[in-house]
C-alpha cells in the first residue's frame, strides 16, 4: 500500500489510454473501476476498451477474462463511445 501511494504500479499493471467502444452510464461523483477487454487491432489509433460488466464483490467472473480496469471518474454520468479513459492494464 505504501509503495502504491508513492507511485508504484498497482499489482504489476501499467496505465494506458484507451477509448470506450460504447456509451457507459456511470454513477455520479464516484470513481469507478470497471473490467474491460482491449482491442488493439489498429496500431495507429488508441486501443478500444469494451466494458464487460459493472463488477461487484459477489461477481468476480468478469475480472478473469478482463485485460484491465478502466478508471472512470468525473462529474458527468454518461460517457459517450469514443471517450478517452485510463486503463490499468493487467500484465500476463
N, C-alpha and C positions, 0 to 999 in steps of 0.2 A: 504494500500500500504506500509506503514511504517513497519507494523508487518510482512508482507510477505518478505520484503527486509532484515529483521532481522532473517529470517529462519522459520517463522510460516508456517503452512500448507496452501496451496492455496485452498480456498473455501472448506475446510473440506476434502481435498483429502489426500491420502498418496502416497508416492513414492515407487514403487516396480520395480523389474526387471522382464522382460519377454523376450520371443524370438519371432521374426517375423515368421508368418506362410507362407508367400510368399515373393518373391523378391519385392522391392519397389524402384522406381526411385525418388530420392529426388532432390529438387532444390539445385544447388551447392552453398556452402558458405552461406546458410540461415538456421537459426534454425527454424524448423517446429514443430507444434503441430497438430497431426492428430488424429481423433477419432478412437478408437479401441474397439473391443469386446475381452474379455479374456476367454480362455478355460483352466480351471484348473482341468481337469478330472484326470490327472496323478499327484498324490500328491508328488512324489519324484522329479519330474522334474519342471523346471520353467513353469509358465503359458504361453500359446501361445497367442500372440496378433495378431488379424486379423484386418488389416486396412480396415475401412468401406468406406471411401471416402476422397478425399482431399477437406476438407471443405472450405467454403468461407463465407463472411459475409452475402451473399444472400442465402446460402444453409445451414440452421441450422438443418435440419431433421436428419442427421447422429448423431448429439450430443444427441438427445433424446434417441436413442437406445444404445449409447456407454456406455462402462464400465469405460472408462477413456480416457486420451490423451497420445499418445506416443510422446516422446520428441526426435526428430530426428535432429541431428546436425553432424558436421564433414566435412571433405574435400571431401570424395568420393561422387559419385552421385548414385551408385547402392548399396543398402543394400540387400545382399542375404538372402533368407529364413534361419532362424536359428540364425540370428544376434541378440545379446542381446541388448535390448533397455530399457530405463527408461520409466515408465508409471505412470502418475499422475492418480491414481485410484479414481473414484468418490465413495463417501460413500452414501449408501442409507438410 
